[in-house]
Amino acid sequence: MSAPAVEAELDAEAAQRAIEHCYEQGWSDGLPLVPATRPLVDRFLEAAGRPADEIIGHMPQVDRTVTVELAAINAAMAGCRPEYFPVVLAAWEALMRERAAKGGGWQSTSGPAPLIIVNGPVRGRLGFNSTGGVFGPGFRPNATVARAIGLIVRNAFGVVPHELEQATQGLPGRWSICFGENEEDSPWPPLGAELGVTGDAVTATLLRTCEYVDNRHTSDPEQLLGDFADTIGRSGSWIFQHAGVGVVLCPEHADLLAGAGYSRSDVQRWLAEHSGRSTEALARAGKDYAEKGVRRPGDGTPGDRFQRTIPEGAESSILVAVAGSRTAGISMVVRFFADWSGTAVPIVAAAPADAA
């Protein structure tokens, strides 16, 4: 079809009016929305193969629920393709397993950001970015699946900035952190498989923030892990007695550790044992004492004890994933808003009609 013929079929003015209507209704997160027509939403429901009225989430403090159809409408408005919708549903289920996401996490003064990690062949089939720039923009599935979660929270739960959302400053990645694990360049089994789900899967939690560890300087695995431990243990990250964390390793760092004989669980154990701060260092920040789980100035107890970021016996609570490219030794510490369920959710799409 020639370009003039395509232009003749499109009504740009009508599209603009539809986009402005979405803004006027307050549905938008600030960016233009795709108008969710009935035929488009039906295609999303068909891709999922689940009842439109199935309830998939409830926010008790405002007594609001999310159905599969409401999720489909918001995924369509976010710019997802219908075939992305099973991933959106799996990501939503994974987040609903998080204690904070089922409680007041969406309304927190921290303004936490969902972290969504995709495993399995679906990454290539749908075009999820797993390599260079995974925490950044530029790929439709990564951007729109994460955005769909934000629109569901906004439009189904009613968590709108300056109203139910109470973030003091919030995070720039609030609704944008979704990527595939780089299974091809990882020295370890896929994260989803290690959590018990073979094939297409989603792991998710809520984050307080993400912090670079840029280390191109050493080939010593303990020096590298010590750099991560130093970032993990910084006093500014602690408001509770402990502070849950994960690491998203670039392939270069993962290979260095695996080449030295470290498994994923070895990395978790080393970081759990070595990440923390001394009582003296915490006292300088007024955080050397924990009462009812909340940090505050201490009671003058002498000594310079080492306080672990991760409590003893909780090594498996550290998420370890591999993503990014081999361009440099740059990895990311991801700091949990509360805790992580440590589970993965299978991505289940409707069977093709001719397979029935």
C-alpha positions as CSV (number, residue, x, y, z in Angstrom):
1,M,0.0,0.0,0.0
2,S,1.4,3.4,-0.9
3,A,2.0,6.1,1.7
4,P,-0.8,8.4,0.3
5,A,-3.3,5.6,0.6
6,V,-2.3,4.9,4.2
7,E,-2.7,8.6,5.1
8,A,-6.1,8.6,3.5
9,E,-7.3,5.8,5.8
10,L,-6.0,7.5,9.0
11,D,-7.8,10.3,10.7
12,A,-5.1,12.0,12.8
13,E,-7.6,14.6,14.1
14,A,-9.9,11.9,15.4
15,A,-6.9,10.2,17.1
16,Q,-5.8,13.5,18.7
17,R,-9.4,14.0,20.0
18,A,-9.4,10.5,21.5
19,I,-6.0,11.1,23.2
20,E,-7.2,14.4,24.7
21,H,-10.4,12.7,25.9
22,C,-8.2,10.3,27.9
23,Y,-6.3,13.2,29.4
24,E,-9.6,14.9,30.3
25,Q,-10.9,11.8,32.1
26,G,-7.7,11.7,34.3
27,W,-6.7,8.3,33.1
28,S,-3.2,9.2,31.9
29,D,0.1,9.0,33.8
30,G,1.2,12.1,31.9
31,L,1.9,10.6,28.6
32,P,-0.5,10.0,25.7
33,L,-2.7,6.9,25.9
34,V,-3.8,4.5,23.2
35,P,-7.7,4.7,23.1
36,A,-9.0,1.3,24.4
37,T,-11.7,0.4,21.9
38,R,-14.0,-2.6,22.5
39,P,-12.5,-4.6,19.7
40,L,-8.9,-3.9,20.9
41,V,-9.8,-4.9,24.5
42,D,-11.4,-8.1,23.3
43,R,-8.2,-9.0,21.6
44,F,-6.4,-8.6,24.9
45,L,-8.9,-10.8,26.6
46,E,-8.6,-13.4,23.9
47,A,-4.8,-13.5,24.3
48,A,-5.2,-14.2,28.0
49,G,-8.0,-16.7,27.8
50,R,-9.3,-15.8,31.2
51,P,-12.8,-14.6,32.3
52,A,-13.2,-10.8,31.9
53,D,-14.7,-10.5,35.4
54,E,-12.1,-12.6,37.2
55,I,-10.8,-10.6,40.2
56,I,-7.0,-10.4,40.2
57,G,-6.4,-7.8,43.0
58,H,-8.0,-6.1,45.9
59,M,-6.9,-3.0,47.8
60,P,-8.6,-3.3,51.2
61,Q,-8.0,0.2,52.5
62,V,-10.0,1.7,49.7
63,D,-12.1,-1.5,48.9
64,R,-11.2,-1.4,45.2
65,T,-10.6,-4.4,43.0
66,V,-8.9,-5.2,39.7
67,T,-10.5,-7.5,37.2
68,V,-8.9,-9.1,34.1
69,E,-10.9,-6.7,31.9
70,L,-9.8,-3.6,33.8
71,A,-6.2,-4.9,33.5
72,A,-6.8,-5.4,29.7
73,I,-8.1,-1.9,29.3
74,N,-5.1,-0.3,31.0
75,A,-2.6,-2.6,29.2
76,A,-4.2,-1.4,25.9
77,M,-4.0,2.2,26.9
78,A,-0.3,1.7,28.0
79,G,0.6,0.8,24.4
80,C,0.9,-3.0,24.9
81,R,0.2,-5.4,22.1
82,P,-2.4,-8.0,22.9
83,E,0.3,-10.7,23.0
84,Y,2.0,-8.9,25.8
85,F,-1.1,-9.2,28.1
86,P,-0.2,-12.6,29.6
87,V,3.1,-11.1,30.7
88,V,1.2,-8.2,32.3
89,L,-1.0,-10.6,34.2
90,A,1.9,-12.7,35.4
91,A,3.7,-9.5,36.5
92,W,0.6,-8.3,38.3
93,E,0.3,-11.7,40.1
94,A,3.9,-11.6,41.0
95,L,3.5,-8.2,42.6
96,M,0.3,-9.3,44.4
97,R,2.5,-11.9,46.1
98,E,4.5,-9.1,47.7
99,R,3.3,-8.1,51.1
100,A,3.9,-4.4,50.5
101,A,2.1,-4.4,47.2
102,K,-1.0,-5.9,48.8
103,G,-0.9,-3.3,51.6
104,G,0.1,0.3,51.5
105,G,3.2,0.1,49.3
106,W,1.6,1.9,46.3
107,Q,0.8,4.9,48.6
108,S,4.1,5.0,50.5
109,T,6.1,8.2,51.0
110,S,9.0,6.3,49.3
111,G,7.1,6.0,46.0
112,P,8.5,2.5,45.3
113,A,9.1,1.2,41.8
114,P,8.1,-2.3,40.6
115,L,11.0,-4.4,39.4
116,I,9.8,-6.9,36.8
117,I,12.2,-9.6,35.4
118,V,11.1,-11.8,32.5
119,N,12.5,-15.3,31.8
120,G,12.1,-17.8,29.1
121,P,11.6,-17.9,25.3
122,V,8.9,-15.2,25.5
123,R,11.7,-12.7,25.8
124,G,12.8,-13.3,22.2
125,R,9.3,-14.0,20.9
126,L,8.0,-10.6,22.1
127,G,11.2,-8.6,21.8
128,F,12.0,-7.9,25.5
129,N,15.4,-6.2,25.9
130,S,17.7,-8.3,28.1
131,T,21.1,-6.8,27.1
132,G,22.3,-3.3,26.7
133,G,20.4,-0.6,28.5
134,V,17.9,-2.9,30.3
135,F,17.1,-0.2,32.9
136,G,16.5,2.4,30.2
137,P,14.0,3.1,27.5
138,G,13.8,2.1,23.8
139,F,11.9,-1.2,23.7
140,R,8.2,-1.4,23.5
141,P,7.5,-4.6,25.6
142,N,9.8,-3.4,28.4
143,A,8.2,0.0,28.5
144,T,4.6,-0.8,28.0
145,V,4.3,-3.9,30.3
146,A,5.8,-1.8,33.2
147,R,3.6,1.2,32.3
148,A,0.5,-1.1,32.2
149,I,1.1,-2.0,35.9
150,G,1.2,1.7,36.7
151,L,-2.0,2.5,34.9
152,I,-3.7,-0.4,36.7
153,V,-2.7,1.0,40.1
154,R,-3.8,4.5,39.0
155,N,-7.1,3.7,37.4
156,A,-8.3,0.6,39.2
157,F,-7.0,1.3,42.7
158,G,-7.3,5.1,42.3
159,V,-3.7,5.8,43.5
160,V,-3.1,9.2,41.9
161,P,-0.3,11.6,42.8
162,H,-1.2,14.3,45.4
163,E,-4.3,12.2,46.4
164,L,-3.9,8.6,47.5
165,E,-0.2,8.5,46.3
166,Q,1.9,10.2,49.0
167,A,5.5,9.9,47.6
168,T,7.7,12.6,49.1
169,Q,9.9,12.7,46.0
170,G,9.4,9.3,44.3
171,L,11.6,7.5,41.8
172,P,12.2,8.3,38.2
173,G,11.8,4.6,37.4
174,R,8.5,4.3,39.1
175,W,6.7,2.6,36.2
176,S,9.6,1.7,33.9
177,I,11.7,-1.1,35.3
178,C,10.9,-4.2,33.3
179,F,13.5,-6.4,31.4
180,G,14.4,-9.9,30.4
181,E,17.1,-11.8,32.2
182,N,20.1,-12.2,29.9
183,E,20.0,-16.0,30.1
184,E,22.2,-16.4,27.0
185,D,25.2,-14.7,28.7
186,S,24.5,-15.9,32.3
187,P,26.7,-18.5,33.8
188,W,23.9,-19.7,36.0
189,P,20.4,-21.2,35.4
190,P,17.6,-18.7,34.7
191,L,16.3,-16.9,37.7
192,G,12.8,-18.2,37.1
193,A,14.0,-21.8,36.8
194,E,15.9,-21.6,40.1
195,L,12.7,-20.4,41.7
196,G,10.8,-23.4,40.4
197,V,9.3,-22.2,37.1
198,T,10.8,-23.6,33.9
199,G,10.3,-21.6,30.7
200,D,8.3,-18.4,30.5
201,A,8.2,-16.7,33.9
202,V,8.1,-13.4,35.8
203,T,9.7,-12.4,39.0
204,A,8.8,-9.0,40.6
205,T,9.0,-6.9,43.7
206,L,8.9,-3.3,44.8
207,L,12.1,-1.2,45.0
208,R,13.2,1.8,47.0
209,T,15.9,2.6,44.5
210,C,18.6,1.3,42.2
211,E,22.4,2.1,42.5
212,Y,25.2,1.5,40.1
213,V,28.3,-0.5,41.1
214,D,30.9,0.5,38.5
215,N,33.9,-1.8,38.9
216,R,36.2,-2.4,35.9
217,H,39.2,-2.4,38.2
218,T,39.6,-5.8,39.6
219,S,39.7,-9.5,38.7
220,D,39.5,-10.6,42.3
221,P,36.0,-11.9,43.1
222,E,36.1,-10.9,46.8
223,Q,37.2,-7.3,45.9
224,L,34.2,-7.2,43.5
225,L,31.8,-8.6,46.1
226,G,33.2,-6.2,48.6
227,D,32.3,-3.3,46.3
228,F,28.7,-4.6,46.2
229,A,28.7,-5.1,50.0
230,D,29.8,-1.5,50.5
231,T,27.0,-0.2,48.4
232,I,24.4,-2.5,50.0
233,G,25.4,-1.5,53.5
234,R,25.4,2.2,53.2
235,S,23.7,3.9,56.2
236,G,21.4,6.0,54.1
237,S,19.5,3.0,52.9
238,W,18.5,1.8,56.3
239,I,15.3,2.9,58.0
240,F,14.4,-0.5,59.3
241,Q,16.4,-3.0,61.4
242,H,17.3,-4.8,58.1
243,A,17.2,-3.7,54.5
244,G,16.4,-6.2,51.7
245,V,18.4,-6.0,48.5
246,G,19.2,-7.7,45.2
247,V,21.9,-7.4,42.6
248,V,21.5,-7.4,38.8
249,L,24.9,-8.4,37.6
250,C,26.2,-7.5,34.1
251,P,27.6,-10.6,32.3
252,E,31.2,-9.5,32.9
253,H,30.7,-9.5,36.7
254,A,28.7,-12.7,36.6
255,D,31.4,-14.5,34.6
256,L,34.1,-13.3,37.0
257,L,32.3,-14.7,40.0
258,A,31.2,-17.9,38.3
259,G,34.8,-18.4,37.0
260,A,36.0,-18.3,40.5
261,G,33.6,-21.0,41.5
262,Y,30.7,-18.9,42.9
263,S,27.2,-20.2,42.4
264,R,24.2,-17.9,42.7
265,S,23.7,-19.1,46.3
266,D,27.4,-18.5,47.0
267,V,27.0,-14.9,46.0
268,Q,23.9,-14.6,48.1
269,R,25.6,-16.0,51.1
270,W,28.8,-13.9,50.8
271,L,26.8,-10.7,50.4
272,A,24.6,-11.6,53.4
273,E,27.6,-12.2,55.6
274,H,29.6,-9.1,54.6
275,S,27.0,-6.3,53.9
276,G,26.4,-4.0,56.8
277,R,27.8,-1.2,58.9
278,S,29.4,-0.8,62.3
279,T,27.4,0.5,65.2
280,E,29.7,3.5,65.3
281,A,29.1,4.3,61.6
282,L,25.3,3.9,62.1
283,A,25.5,6.1,65.2
284,R,26.9,8.9,63.2
285,A,23.7,8.8,61.1
286,G,21.4,8.4,64.2
287,K,20.6,4.8,63.2
288,D,22.5,2.6,65.6
289,Y,19.5,1.2,67.5
290,A,16.4,-0.6,66.3
291,E,13.2,-0.5,68.3
292,K,10.1,-2.4,66.9
293,G,12.1,-2.8,63.7
294,V,12.6,0.9,63.1
295,R,16.0,2.5,63.3
296,R,16.7,5.5,65.6
297,P,19.5,7.0,67.7
298,G,20.9,4.5,70.2
299,D,20.9,4.3,74.0
300,G,24.6,5.0,74.5
301,T,25.6,1.3,74.5
302,P,29.4,1.2,74.0
303,G,31.1,-0.9,71.4
304,D,31.5,-1.0,67.7
305,R,29.5,-4.1,66.6
306,F,29.0,-5.1,62.9
307,Q,25.3,-4.9,62.1
308,R,24.3,-7.0,59.0
309,T,22.1,-5.6,56.3
310,I,20.5,-9.0,55.8
311,P,19.5,-11.0,58.9
312,E,21.2,-14.3,59.6
313,G,19.5,-17.2,57.8
314,A,17.9,-15.0,55.1
315,E,20.6,-15.3,52.4
316,S,18.1,-16.6,49.9
317,S,16.1,-13.3,50.2
318,I,18.8,-11.6,48.1
319,L,17.7,-11.6,44.4
320,V,20.6,-12.3,42.0
321,A,19.9,-11.9,38.3
322,V,22.0,-11.3,35.2
323,A,21.1,-8.6,32.6
324,G,22.8,-6.1,30.4
325,S,25.6,-6.3,27.9
326,R,29.3,-7.0,27.9
327,T,30.3,-3.4,27.2
328,A,31.7,-2.6,30.8
329,G,31.8,-3.9,34.3
330,I,28.7,-2.1,35.5
331,S,26.0,-3.8,37.6
332,M,23.1,-2.6,39.8
333,V,22.1,-2.9,43.4
334,V,18.3,-3.0,43.6
335,R,17.1,-2.1,47.1
336,F,13.8,-3.7,48.1
337,F,10.9,-1.5,49.5
338,A,10.1,-4.2,52.0
339,D,10.8,-7.9,51.4
340,W,10.7,-10.1,48.3
341,S,8.5,-13.2,48.1
342,G,11.3,-15.2,46.4
343,T,8.9,-16.7,43.9
344,A,8.3,-16.7,40.1
345,V,5.0,-16.8,38.2
346,P,4.5,-18.7,35.0
347,I,3.4,-16.7,31.9
348,V,0.3,-18.5,30.6
349,A,-1.2,-17.5,27.2
350,A,-4.5,-18.7,25.8
351,A,-4.1,-21.8,23.5
352,P,-4.5,-21.0,19.8
353,A,-8.0,-21.6,18.5
354,D,-6.8,-24.4,16.1
355,A,-5.2,-26.2,19.0
356,A,-8.4,-26.8,20.9
